[in-house]
Amino acid sequence: LSARQVRVDGSDRQNYQHFAIKAVNDKGLEDAASVDIDYDPSYQRLTLHTLAVHRQGQVTSRLASAQIRTLQRERELEAQVLDGQLTVSITLKDVRVGDVVEYAYTLQGSRPVLQGRQSGTFDMQWRSPLHALHARLLWPADRPIRMAATPGIPPAEEREFNGVREYVWRARAVSGLKVNDQLPAWYDPYPYVQWTS
């Protein structure tokens, strides 16, 4: 499952992310048992809502038992660029092949340098197959918006209520995208929807 929702309200923004990953082999087990969330504490607040393991019809919350660390990685340190971003690194114990790891969180806040302007992207395919993909944008109805998408992405379902315009994209059984290792690092082969004020 990949379910992402963004709500823009004035200059504020909330990004809600909800994922579920099934470990079908040992490699998937390693990926499912480790969750990383990047954020910038200078303008964003992180709230972790759900951290659970589904096993044989039983759901167990792991919020209390998971090893949660906050790391400051500074990925561009060699170029003398310090961005202040933090990574919340979560490690789950006792995750087995066949388990589904589910997690959800919200990032609230907008980059001050953008002075209230907003933009974003929803990825519409991953390297791994997706059982269900859901993307939702809530946008002030009286505020102009521009959208672009890679070819083949169907238009959003739209409706308006209480001064908010809602855009929803849904997909089922999305195949994984096999990416050629010879592509340049700057090239993004994944289909997407972009939106901006």
Secondary structure, 3 states (H helix, E strand, C coil): CEEEEEEEECCEEEEEEEEEEECCCHHHHHHHCEEEEEECCCCCEEEEEEEEEEECCEEEECCCCCEEEEECCCCCHHHCCCCCCEEEEEECCCCCCCCEEEEEEEEECCCHHHCCCCEEEEECCCCCCEEEEEEEEEEECCCCCEEEECCCCCCCEEEEECCEEEEEEEEEEECCCCCCCCCCCCCCCCCEEEEEC
